[in-house]
Amino acid sequence: VGFVMDGNRRFARNLGQPVIVGHRHGAQTAGNVLEWWLRFMPNTAAYTHPGPGPQYLTVWAFSAENFKRPKEELDGLFRLMDAEFKSLAFTSVVHLFQIRVRVVGNLEGLPRELLDSIRLLEETTGKYSRLFLQIAVGYGGRDEIVRSVKRVLARGGEVTEESVSQNTFCSQIDVPPVELIVRTSERRTSGFFLWDTQSAELHFVDKLWPQLTEADWLDAVASFAKREMRNGR
């Protein structure tokens, strides 16, 4: 399952608050999504839903386009991500559920402290393989394809669909393509894992990201399950 988290800034403006307030609420919602996801996992006190849940969760936290935002907003965002990543590295549920966390995207341009937090998070969870949380930072769909092609050429290979597919972010960390994209606020994918989502189902939620509820999450999962049954998968 992949989430395109959109609407933090509008949420803050609707409250008459600085933009960073919306991003903080958005970070809280991302934490809620992690909790809702884990409720599908058996053999724990948090397990509340029958049947297997998705093993892989991807969230798009920061796009390549976001680098163009005002410096004040970027500084606040980077500090927020730094704090959230450090906290996540030592969050008990991450280790209880053995979640491997990877941050993917174009990380050039991120401050050193944030890069150190990303490294800490990945190293702390790198030994796990039960569940996978992929966080896209500095990510752009076209940029990923360009980088994949460059990797193929750098190795002296021929650019084909197969060779490009073997060099996407998902392929490099053994994460299967996203099957369900959940997008808040808008009805477009904005290039979310553009190469690996051609067969993905789309579910749009007419709310701003900080307004997302567990009922919305369950509705997305149920809708996807019904589509899968209709398609005979």
N, C-alpha and C positions, 0 to 999 in steps of 0.2 A: 504494500500500500504506500502511495506517495502523497504527501500533502503540499499544496501550493498555498502558503500562508499569506493572505493578502488582506489589507484593511486596517493595519495598526495605526497609520497616520490619520486616516479619516475618523477612526474611533476616538483618538485624542482630540481632534478638532471638534468633533461633536460634543465633547465634554468641556470644550473651551480650555483645554490643557496643552502644555508643550508636547511636541511629537514624541519625546522620549517616554512619556507616560504611556502612550499607546504601545510602544515597543515593550515596555515592562509588562503590561497586561498580556501582550502577545506571547512573551516568554512564559508567563504563567499558564496560558492555554496550551503551549507546547508541552509543558510538564504534565498537564492534565491528559493530553493525548497519550503520552507515555504510560500513564497510569491506566487509562482505559484499554490500551493495547494489552497490557499485562494481565488484565482480567480475563483474557481468553486463554491464558496459559494454565494447564492443569497442575495438580500436586502442590498448590500453594494456597494460603488463606485468601489470597486476592482473587482466586479463580471463581468466577460467577457465571460464565457463559458456557453452555455445552458445545462440544465439537472443537476441532483444532482451529486455532487462530493463525493469522499471518505471521510467518517467521521473520519477515523482513519489513522494516519500516523506514521510509525515507521522508525527510522534511527539508523543504527549501527555505533556509533561514535568511539567505542574503544573496541577491543576484549580482551578476557582473554589472548590470545597469545601475545598481545601488551605489557604486563607487562615485557616481556623478552627483550624488546628493550633497547638500551643504556640509562644510567641515564640522560645524558644531553638532549636527545630527550624526555624522559618521563617528566622531569621537565618542559620543554617548552610546552609540550602537556597539562599537568595539569594546568599550568598557563593560557593557552589559553582557556581550558574548563571552568575554574573558571570565567574568564572574560565574556565568552559567556553566561554562565548560569545566572550570575548576571544581565547581560544586558537583557536577555530574560525575566527574572522575571518582569521587568518593561517596556517591549516593549509594546507600545500602542495597536498594532494589536492583541496581545495575549488576552488582556482584552476586546477589541472591539468584537472579534469573540468568546470570552468565551472559550478559549482553556485550557483544563486541561493537564498539563505536568507531566509525570512520568518518572523517571530514573530507569531502571531495570538492574540487573546483579549482579555480585559479586563485591561489592564496597569495600571489604577488601583490604587494601593496598593503597587506595587513601589518599592523604594528607587531614588533617583536614579542611583546608580552602575550599577545593573543596567539601568535604562532607557538610560543612555549606552552600555553594552555592546551592547544590542540595536540601538541606532541605528548603532553602528559596524559591527556584523555585517551589517546590511541594506544600509548604504551601500557597504561593501567588496565585496559580492557582487551589488549591484543591476544591474550591467551584463551579467550572465550570463543565458543562456536555454536552455542545453543540458539541464540537470537542475534539479530543484526540490526543496528540502528545506523543509518547513513544520513549525515547532515551535509547538505549542499551549501557551501559558502563561496562567494565570488563565482557562482556558477552561471553559465550561459549555454544554451543548447547548441548554438552555432559554434561557439568557442570550443566546446567539447569535441565536436566533429573535426574541426581544424586541427586540434591537438592530437586526435587519434590518427589522422592522416599523416601528420608530421612524425609521429612515432613509427608508423609503418615505413615511411621513406628513410628515416634515420637508421633503420635496420636493414636498408637495402631491399625492402620487400616491394611487392606489387600492390597497388591500391585497388582492392576489390571489396565487395560488401563483406565478405568473410574476414578479411584482414582488418578492416576498420572496426567491425564488430568485436574483434578480439582485443581491441585497444581502447575501448570506452572505459569510463570510470567503473561502471558496474562489472565489466568483464575482468578488470585488473584486480578487483578484490573479491571475485567469485560471488557477486550478488546478482541474482537473476533479474531480468527486466521487470519494471513495475507493471502490475496487472490492473491496478485500480488507482486512478488519480482523483483526489478529492481537492476541489478548489473553492475557496471562499471568495465572496465579494464580486468577482467577475466570472464571465463565461468564456474563458479561453485558457490555454495551457501555458502561454508565454514561452514556449520552447523548453518546457520541463522534460529533461532527459530525452531530448528530441529523437535521437537515434534508436533508443531502446524502448520506446513506448508506442510503436505503430499499432500494436494490437491491444493496447490498454483500454479499459472501460473508463468513462468519464462520469464523475458525479459532482454536480455544482450545488453549493450551499449559498442561499441568498442571505448571507450574514457577513459581517466583518469578522476577521479572524478571532479577535478577543471575545466575540459573542458565541463562538462554537460551543455546543454542549455535548454531553455523552449521548443524548438521544440522536443528535445529528450524526455522530460517529456510527452508532448502531444502525441508523437508517442507511448510511452509505454501504456498510458491510452487507446488510440484508438485501439491498438493491443489487449489489454485485453478485451475491449468491443466486438470486433469482435469474439474473441474466446468464450466469454460468449454466444453470439447469436448463434454460431454454435453448442454449447453444449446445447442450449435450456434453459438456465438459465434466 
